[in-house]
Amino acid sequence: MSEETMASYNKELEASFRKIEEGDILEGTVIGVTESEVILDLKSYAEGIIRLEDYTDEPDFSIKHDVTVGDTISATVIRTDDGNGNILLSRKLANDVLAWDKLQKYMEDGTNLTVQIKGVVNKGVIAYVEGIRGFIPASRLALEYTENLEDWLLKEIQVRVITADPEQKRLVLSAREILKEKAEEERKARISNVEVGLVTEGTVETLKDYGAFVRLGNGLSGLVHVSQISDKRIKHPKAVLTEGDTVKVKVIGIKDGKISLSMKALNEAAAEEVQEETVEIPKAENISTSLGSLLKGIQF
């Protein structure tokens, strides 16, 4: 036997005889699952047992379906002997210590977590993370406020931890930040396909003192600065535009994800075209020569 193997064996042997006391948190590997309990290999003198009622408070939880042989589980010792020579454990008690540490780490790191909506309550829904009951406010389920929360029941969504308070047992989750980031990435991808010089139609969304925001479609909007609305000097966009108007605009700039538009540029372009198409008036000598040619040969 190699030195490394011998050292590992001695370590396991020492652990198997370590004195275990109530309140200790032990880690074990699932070696058996029944309808009512989980059996753990603790690498100790006895096996560990976690009863269903000591595993989780999560509703609709099924040991047979949600726990797999080979899983690693941490649990707190309730009794060192359950009467059958096994160590009785509680995953719920261990979670009160360990899960909150994980949740706070998730919050600090901005970790994306996939959860299933398990319940609907006043002004939000319920989901569980690390066995802890978390609340998702209706305002943080989607980019827009959600009215019918029942539609979300049993759906899987991605969330982040925004509040993890072990003292108050308060866990708040949110999907909104993730959705906003994805929407912004998609918007940037769409903007990358827009070129300066593009002429298109849009709908006036809002009017501000400094200009008009025009919806271009495909989730994009641009600003027509007040100086780019008309050839004439105007004090406010409402002097020319009304929300809901369909307008023709030209893309004159793209910077930092913002699109600058102009209506004035189209008017200037149209004026240039008219000027180019103006008929040239013949010179005076050409007119005289032509008239002479016409009268030549006519006798008076």
Secondary structure as GFF3:
##gff-version 3
##sequence-region A 1 300
A	DSSP	alpha_helix	3	16	.	.	.	ID=ss1
A	DSSP	beta_strand	25	33	.	.	.	ID=ss2
A	DSSP	beta_strand	37	41	.	.	.	ID=ss3
A	DSSP	beta_strand	48	51	.	.	.	ID=ss4
A	DSSP	three_ten_helix	52	54	.	.	.	ID=ss5
A	DSSP	alpha_helix	63	66	.	.	.	ID=ss6
A	DSSP	beta_strand	72	79	.	.	.	ID=ss7
A	DSSP	beta_strand	87	90	.	.	.	ID=ss8
A	DSSP	alpha_helix	91	109	.	.	.	ID=ss9
A	DSSP	beta_strand	113	116	.	.	.	ID=ss10
A	DSSP	beta_strand	119	121	.	.	.	ID=ss11
A	DSSP	beta_strand	124	129	.	.	.	ID=ss12
A	DSSP	beta_strand	132	137	.	.	.	ID=ss13
A	DSSP	three_ten_helix	138	140	.	.	.	ID=ss14
A	DSSP	three_ten_helix	149	152	.	.	.	ID=ss15
A	DSSP	beta_strand	156	165	.	.	.	ID=ss16
A	DSSP	beta_strand	170	174	.	.	.	ID=ss17
A	DSSP	alpha_helix	176	191	.	.	.	ID=ss18
A	DSSP	beta_strand	199	208	.	.	.	ID=ss19
A	DSSP	beta_strand	211	217	.	.	.	ID=ss20
A	DSSP	beta_strand	220	225	.	.	.	ID=ss21
A	DSSP	three_ten_helix	226	228	.	.	.	ID=ss22
A	DSSP	three_ten_helix	237	239	.	.	.	ID=ss23
A	DSSP	beta_strand	246	255	.	.	.	ID=ss24
A	DSSP	beta_strand	258	262	.	.	.	ID=ss25
A	DSSP	alpha_helix	264	276	.	.	.	ID=ss26
A	DSSP	alpha_helix	284	295	.	.	.	ID=ss27
###
